[in-house]
Amino acid sequence: MFAYDSYIRRSGQSWKIWLSLILLTIAGMAVFIGLFSINRIDESSSAVIVLGGIFLGLIEFVWVSVSVRCRKCGTRPVWNAFRREPHDSWLASLLNDKQCPRCGDDGSDLKL
């Protein structure tokens, strides 16, 4: 998934991407369960599950877009990739970038 020498991995922020993917999976499962269990539970409970999944997905995306940052210039690589790259390649571009798209920091001298 990640390039071994990607900026996000070297800067110690890959855990944020993994947590984001887990939360996005949970959000998707909630929407799926809410939509396909409408015959088994009442409609209001199903709607709450679907809306909760959508809300979790939105919160997750905002969180990952804001929390993954360049430690030198403060740019947000996730948001940058989402805005500037084509819809079918922004994630691959983000996970394989070798340096910050703004300042060129490679994240290698981070002290964890």
mmCIF file of the C-alpha atoms, coordinates in Angstrom:
data_MODEL
# 
_entry.id   MODEL 
# 
loop_
_atom_site.group_PDB 
_atom_site.id 
_atom_site.type_symbol 
_atom_site.label_atom_id 
_atom_site.label_alt_id 
_atom_site.label_comp_id 
_atom_site.label_asym_id 
_atom_site.label_entity_id 
_atom_site.label_seq_id 
_atom_site.pdbx_PDB_ins_code 
_atom_site.Cartn_x 
_atom_site.Cartn_y 
_atom_site.Cartn_z 
_atom_site.occupancy 
_atom_site.B_iso_or_equiv 
_atom_site.pdbx_formal_charge 
_atom_site.auth_seq_id 
_atom_site.auth_comp_id 
_atom_site.auth_asym_id 
_atom_site.auth_atom_id 
_atom_site.pdbx_PDB_model_num 
ATOM 1   C CA . MET A 1 1   ? 0.000   0.000  0.000   1.00 0.00 ? 1   MET A CA 1 
ATOM 2   C CA . PHE A 1 2   ? 2.630   2.544  1.053   1.00 0.00 ? 2   PHE A CA 1 
ATOM 3   C CA . ALA A 1 3   ? 5.816   2.978  -0.858  1.00 0.00 ? 3   ALA A CA 1 
ATOM 4   C CA . TYR A 1 4   ? 8.583   2.016  1.553   1.00 0.00 ? 4   TYR A CA 1 
ATOM 5   C CA . ASP A 1 5   ? 10.129  5.452  1.322   1.00 0.00 ? 5   ASP A CA 1 
ATOM 6   C CA . SER A 1 6   ? 6.947   7.549  1.120   1.00 0.00 ? 6   SER A CA 1 
ATOM 7   C CA . TYR A 1 7   ? 6.824   10.880 2.899   1.00 0.00 ? 7   TYR A CA 1 
ATOM 8   C CA . ILE A 1 8   ? 3.920   9.890  5.135   1.00 0.00 ? 8   ILE A CA 1 
ATOM 9   C CA . ARG A 1 9   ? 5.675   6.733  6.280   1.00 0.00 ? 9   ARG A CA 1 
ATOM 10  C CA . ARG A 1 10  ? 9.020   8.434  6.893   1.00 0.00 ? 10  ARG A CA 1 
ATOM 11  C CA . SER A 1 11  ? 7.392   11.300 8.765   1.00 0.00 ? 11  SER A CA 1 
ATOM 12  C CA . GLY A 1 12  ? 5.748   8.847  11.172  1.00 0.00 ? 12  GLY A CA 1 
ATOM 13  C CA . GLN A 1 13  ? 2.169   9.606  10.135  1.00 0.00 ? 13  GLN A CA 1 
ATOM 14  C CA . SER A 1 14  ? 1.180   6.348  8.471   1.00 0.00 ? 14  SER A CA 1 
ATOM 15  C CA . TRP A 1 15  ? -0.803  5.358  11.571  1.00 0.00 ? 15  TRP A CA 1 
ATOM 16  C CA . LYS A 1 16  ? -3.199  8.206  10.785  1.00 0.00 ? 16  LYS A CA 1 
ATOM 17  C CA . ILE A 1 17  ? -3.850  6.789  7.332   1.00 0.00 ? 17  ILE A CA 1 
ATOM 18  C CA . TRP A 1 18  ? -4.403  3.291  8.770   1.00 0.00 ? 18  TRP A CA 1 
ATOM 19  C CA . LEU A 1 19  ? -6.800  4.600  11.424  1.00 0.00 ? 19  LEU A CA 1 
ATOM 20  C CA . SER A 1 20  ? -8.608  6.565  8.740   1.00 0.00 ? 20  SER A CA 1 
ATOM 21  C CA . LEU A 1 21  ? -9.041  3.437  6.621   1.00 0.00 ? 21  LEU A CA 1 
ATOM 22  C CA . ILE A 1 22  ? -10.380 1.501  9.608   1.00 0.00 ? 22  ILE A CA 1 
ATOM 23  C CA . LEU A 1 23  ? -12.881 4.263  10.418  1.00 0.00 ? 23  LEU A CA 1 
ATOM 24  C CA . LEU A 1 24  ? -13.920 4.507  6.778   1.00 0.00 ? 24  LEU A CA 1 
ATOM 25  C CA . THR A 1 25  ? -14.534 0.743  6.714   1.00 0.00 ? 25  THR A CA 1 
ATOM 26  C CA . ILE A 1 26  ? -16.660 0.977  9.863   1.00 0.00 ? 26  ILE A CA 1 
ATOM 27  C CA . ALA A 1 27  ? -18.608 3.888  8.351   1.00 0.00 ? 27  ALA A CA 1 
ATOM 28  C CA . GLY A 1 28  ? -19.227 1.944  5.149   1.00 0.00 ? 28  GLY A CA 1 
ATOM 29  C CA . MET A 1 29  ? -20.340 -1.106 7.093   1.00 0.00 ? 29  MET A CA 1 
ATOM 30  C CA . ALA A 1 30  ? -22.769 1.017  9.117   1.00 0.00 ? 30  ALA A CA 1 
ATOM 31  C CA . VAL A 1 31  ? -24.335 2.435  5.965   1.00 0.00 ? 31  VAL A CA 1 
ATOM 32  C CA . PHE A 1 32  ? -24.556 -1.047 4.435   1.00 0.00 ? 32  PHE A CA 1 
ATOM 33  C CA . ILE A 1 33  ? -26.088 -2.566 7.571   1.00 0.00 ? 33  ILE A CA 1 
ATOM 34  C CA . GLY A 1 34  ? -28.538 0.309  7.933   1.00 0.00 ? 34  GLY A CA 1 
ATOM 35  C CA . LEU A 1 35  ? -29.692 0.069  4.332   1.00 0.00 ? 35  LEU A CA 1 
ATOM 36  C CA . PHE A 1 36  ? -30.061 -3.695 4.187   1.00 0.00 ? 36  PHE A CA 1 
ATOM 37  C CA . SER A 1 37  ? -31.601 -4.233 7.604   1.00 0.00 ? 37  SER A CA 1 
ATOM 38  C CA . ILE A 1 38  ? -34.534 -1.943 6.960   1.00 0.00 ? 38  ILE A CA 1 
ATOM 39  C CA . ASN A 1 39  ? -36.907 -4.951 6.901   1.00 0.00 ? 39  ASN A CA 1 
ATOM 40  C CA . ARG A 1 40  ? -35.579 -6.389 10.170  1.00 0.00 ? 40  ARG A CA 1 
ATOM 41  C CA . ILE A 1 41  ? -35.616 -3.257 12.342  1.00 0.00 ? 41  ILE A CA 1 
ATOM 42  C CA . ASP A 1 42  ? -37.811 -0.179 12.366  1.00 0.00 ? 42  ASP A CA 1 
ATOM 43  C CA . GLU A 1 43  ? -37.136 2.521  9.801   1.00 0.00 ? 43  GLU A CA 1 
ATOM 44  C CA . SER A 1 44  ? -36.034 5.170  12.294  1.00 0.00 ? 44  SER A CA 1 
ATOM 45  C CA . SER A 1 45  ? -33.313 2.909  13.714  1.00 0.00 ? 45  SER A CA 1 
ATOM 46  C CA . SER A 1 46  ? -32.161 2.067  10.217  1.00 0.00 ? 46  SER A CA 1 
ATOM 47  C CA . ALA A 1 47  ? -32.013 5.771  9.330   1.00 0.00 ? 47  ALA A CA 1 
ATOM 48  C CA . VAL A 1 48  ? -29.968 6.517  12.469  1.00 0.00 ? 48  VAL A CA 1 
ATOM 49  C CA . ILE A 1 49  ? -27.466 3.776  11.530  1.00 0.00 ? 49  ILE A CA 1 
ATOM 50  C CA . VAL A 1 50  ? -27.145 5.047  7.948   1.00 0.00 ? 50  VAL A CA 1 
ATOM 51  C CA . LEU A 1 51  ? -26.795 8.692  8.997   1.00 0.00 ? 51  LEU A CA 1 
ATOM 52  C CA . GLY A 1 52  ? -24.324 7.712  11.708  1.00 0.00 ? 52  GLY A CA 1 
ATOM 53  C CA . GLY A 1 53  ? -22.191 5.914  9.123   1.00 0.00 ? 53  GLY A CA 1 
ATOM 54  C CA . ILE A 1 54  ? -22.289 8.897  6.788   1.00 0.00 ? 54  ILE A CA 1 
ATOM 55  C CA . PHE A 1 55  ? -21.418 11.268 9.635   1.00 0.00 ? 55  PHE A CA 1 
ATOM 56  C CA . LEU A 1 56  ? -18.514 9.037  10.750  1.00 0.00 ? 56  LEU A CA 1 
ATOM 57  C CA . GLY A 1 57  ? -17.203 8.953  7.181   1.00 0.00 ? 57  GLY A CA 1 
ATOM 58  C CA . LEU A 1 58  ? -17.327 12.742 6.890   1.00 0.00 ? 58  LEU A CA 1 
ATOM 59  C CA . ILE A 1 59  ? -15.675 13.269 10.276  1.00 0.00 ? 59  ILE A CA 1 
ATOM 60  C CA . GLU A 1 60  ? -12.985 10.724 9.366   1.00 0.00 ? 60  GLU A CA 1 
ATOM 61  C CA . PHE A 1 61  ? -12.196 12.483 6.104   1.00 0.00 ? 61  PHE A CA 1 
ATOM 62  C CA . VAL A 1 62  ? -11.999 15.908 7.729   1.00 0.00 ? 62  VAL A CA 1 
ATOM 63  C CA . TRP A 1 63  ? -9.813  14.513 10.534  1.00 0.00 ? 63  TRP A CA 1 
ATOM 64  C CA . VAL A 1 64  ? -7.302  12.810 8.223   1.00 0.00 ? 64  VAL A CA 1 
ATOM 65  C CA . SER A 1 65  ? -7.213  15.845 5.930   1.00 0.00 ? 65  SER A CA 1 
ATOM 66  C CA . VAL A 1 66  ? -6.347  18.130 8.836   1.00 0.00 ? 66  VAL A CA 1 
ATOM 67  C CA . SER A 1 67  ? -4.162  15.861 10.967  1.00 0.00 ? 67  SER A CA 1 
ATOM 68  C CA . VAL A 1 68  ? -1.615  14.704 8.372   1.00 0.00 ? 68  VAL A CA 1 
ATOM 69  C CA . ARG A 1 69  ? 0.667   17.713 8.090   1.00 0.00 ? 69  ARG A CA 1 
ATOM 70  C CA . CYS A 1 70  ? 4.152   18.600 6.992   1.00 0.00 ? 70  CYS A CA 1 
ATOM 71  C CA . ARG A 1 71  ? 6.166   19.273 10.122  1.00 0.00 ? 71  ARG A CA 1 
ATOM 72  C CA . LYS A 1 72  ? 8.174   22.023 8.431   1.00 0.00 ? 72  LYS A CA 1 
ATOM 73  C CA . CYS A 1 73  ? 5.725   24.094 6.384   1.00 0.00 ? 73  CYS A CA 1 
ATOM 74  C CA . GLY A 1 74  ? 2.402   22.855 7.784   1.00 0.00 ? 74  GLY A CA 1 
ATOM 75  C CA . THR A 1 75  ? 0.864   21.920 4.450   1.00 0.00 ? 75  THR A CA 1 
ATOM 76  C CA . ARG A 1 76  ? -1.741  19.152 4.466   1.00 0.00 ? 76  ARG A CA 1 
ATOM 77  C CA . PRO A 1 77  ? -0.673  16.447 1.980   1.00 0.00 ? 77  PRO A CA 1 
ATOM 78  C CA . VAL A 1 78  ? -3.984  14.525 2.112   1.00 0.00 ? 78  VAL A CA 1 
ATOM 79  C CA . TRP A 1 79  ? -6.044  17.603 1.311   1.00 0.00 ? 79  TRP A CA 1 
ATOM 80  C CA . ASN A 1 80  ? -3.475  18.701 -1.257  1.00 0.00 ? 80  ASN A CA 1 
ATOM 81  C CA . ALA A 1 81  ? -3.605  15.347 -3.063  1.00 0.00 ? 81  ALA A CA 1 
ATOM 82  C CA . PHE A 1 82  ? -7.399  15.225 -2.912  1.00 0.00 ? 82  PHE A CA 1 
ATOM 83  C CA . ARG A 1 83  ? -7.703  18.709 -4.396  1.00 0.00 ? 83  ARG A CA 1 
ATOM 84  C CA . ARG A 1 84  ? -4.996  18.612 -7.043  1.00 0.00 ? 84  ARG A CA 1 
ATOM 85  C CA . GLU A 1 85  ? -4.807  15.031 -8.302  1.00 0.00 ? 85  GLU A CA 1 
ATOM 86  C CA . PRO A 1 86  ? -7.319  13.297 -10.602 1.00 0.00 ? 86  PRO A CA 1 
ATOM 87  C CA . HIS A 1 87  ? -10.082 11.378 -8.838  1.00 0.00 ? 87  HIS A CA 1 
ATOM 88  C CA . ASP A 1 88  ? -8.666  8.003  -9.818  1.00 0.00 ? 88  ASP A CA 1 
ATOM 89  C CA . SER A 1 89  ? -5.093  8.607  -8.710  1.00 0.00 ? 89  SER A CA 1 
ATOM 90  C CA . TRP A 1 90  ? -5.051  10.962 -5.703  1.00 0.00 ? 90  TRP A CA 1 
ATOM 91  C CA . LEU A 1 91  ? -4.721  8.175  -3.139  1.00 0.00 ? 91  LEU A CA 1 
ATOM 92  C CA . ALA A 1 92  ? -1.921  6.384  -4.985  1.00 0.00 ? 92  ALA A CA 1 
ATOM 93  C CA . SER A 1 93  ? -0.144  9.700  -5.435  1.00 0.00 ? 93  SER A CA 1 
ATOM 94  C CA . LEU A 1 94  ? -0.498  10.505 -1.736  1.00 0.00 ? 94  LEU A CA 1 
ATOM 95  C CA . LEU A 1 95  ? 0.802   7.133  -0.581  1.00 0.00 ? 95  LEU A CA 1 
ATOM 96  C CA . ASN A 1 96  ? 3.764   7.167  -2.950  1.00 0.00 ? 96  ASN A CA 1 
ATOM 97  C CA . ASP A 1 97  ? 4.947   10.792 -2.695  1.00 0.00 ? 97  ASP A CA 1 
ATOM 98  C CA . LYS A 1 98  ? 8.555   10.932 -1.549  1.00 0.00 ? 98  LYS A CA 1 
ATOM 99  C CA . GLN A 1 99  ? 8.463   14.478 -0.183  1.00 0.00 ? 99  GLN A CA 1 
ATOM 100 C CA . CYS A 1 100 ? 6.177   17.265 0.903   1.00 0.00 ? 100 CYS A CA 1 
ATOM 101 C CA . PRO A 1 101 ? 4.483   18.730 -2.190  1.00 0.00 ? 101 PRO A CA 1 
ATOM 102 C CA . ARG A 1 102 ? 5.064   22.281 -0.982  1.00 0.00 ? 102 ARG A CA 1 
ATOM 103 C CA . CYS A 1 103 ? 8.476   22.559 0.707   1.00 0.00 ? 103 CYS A CA 1 
ATOM 104 C CA . GLY A 1 104 ? 10.196  19.351 -0.402  1.00 0.00 ? 104 GLY A CA 1 
ATOM 105 C CA . ASP A 1 105 ? 10.796  18.021 3.137   1.00 0.00 ? 105 ASP A CA 1 
ATOM 106 C CA . ASP A 1 106 ? 11.433  14.287 2.950   1.00 0.00 ? 106 ASP A CA 1 
ATOM 107 C CA . GLY A 1 107 ? 10.560  13.529 6.594   1.00 0.00 ? 107 GLY A CA 1 
ATOM 108 C CA . SER A 1 108 ? 13.681  11.457 7.136   1.00 0.00 ? 108 SER A CA 1 
ATOM 109 C CA . ASP A 1 109 ? 15.209  13.293 10.090  1.00 0.00 ? 109 ASP A CA 1 
ATOM 110 C CA . LEU A 1 110 ? 12.153  12.981 12.314  1.00 0.00 ? 110 LEU A CA 1 
ATOM 111 C CA . LYS A 1 111 ? 12.968  11.996 15.873  1.00 0.00 ? 111 LYS A CA 1 
ATOM 112 C CA . LEU A 1 112 ? 10.271  9.661  17.185  1.00 0.00 ? 112 LEU A CA 1 
# 
